[in-house]
Amino acid sequence: MEGAMPAVRNERGEPFVFATRLEAQREIADNMILGLQQFLDGNVGFADAFVNNEYIVEVDLCADGSVIDANGARSR
């Protein structure tokens, strides 16, 4: 699949929509901190600790649990 894909899903496997941009930013920051901790613990290399492909996209949440981004792409 090409393009943006939901990085976080709920317990039903549907895309998780954060209530606020700050909440989404904190989730990304937590994942970055986990990567750094894995480096410090010797579990990953230095370069791998900084790999982060996550970014925030505003979406519309549909009744079926799918989301539609500004480009009209639907993710389920």
N, C-alpha and C positions, 0 to 999 in steps of 0.2 A: 504494500500500500504506500502511495506517495503522499506527501504533504503532511500537515499537522495532524497529530493523533493525540487523543487524551492520554496524559501520563498517569493520571490518578483515576481509579474507578471505585465505585461503592461496592457494598457487599453483594449486590445483584449483578455486578459486572458492567453496570452502566457508567458513562462518563460522570465524574464527580465535578460539580460546579461549586466553586468557593463563593462564600457570601460576599466577600470583599476582595479587592485587589491586594490589600495588605495581607490578608490571610493566605492568598496564593503566593505572594512574595516570601512569606515566612516558610511555607512548605518548600520552596526552592532553596532557601537559605539553609533549612534543616538538612536537605539532601546534600548540599555542598559541604556542610560541616561533617556529615557522615563520611563523605569521601576523604576529607582531610584526616579524620580519625583513623580510617582504614590505612592511610599512608603511614601515619605515626605508629600504628600497631604493626607495620611491616606486611600488611596483607595485599597492598597494591603499590605499584610504582608511583613516583612523583607525578609524572605526566597524567597517569590515569586518575589520580586524585582530583584533578581539575577539570575532567571531562563533564560538561553539563550542557545538555541539549534541550533543556526545559525552558519554556518561555510562556508568557501569559497571553491568552487570546480571549477577547470578549465574545460570548456566545449567547444564543437564545436557547432556552431549555424547552423541549417539546414534551407533550403529555406522555409520550411513549418512553421517555427517558433519554432519547437521543438529543444531540445538540447541533445547532447550525451556526457556523461562524460567519463573519462579515462577507466572505466570498461566496456564501451559499453552500459550502461543503457541509454535509451531514455526517456525523460520527455516531455510531451506536455501540 
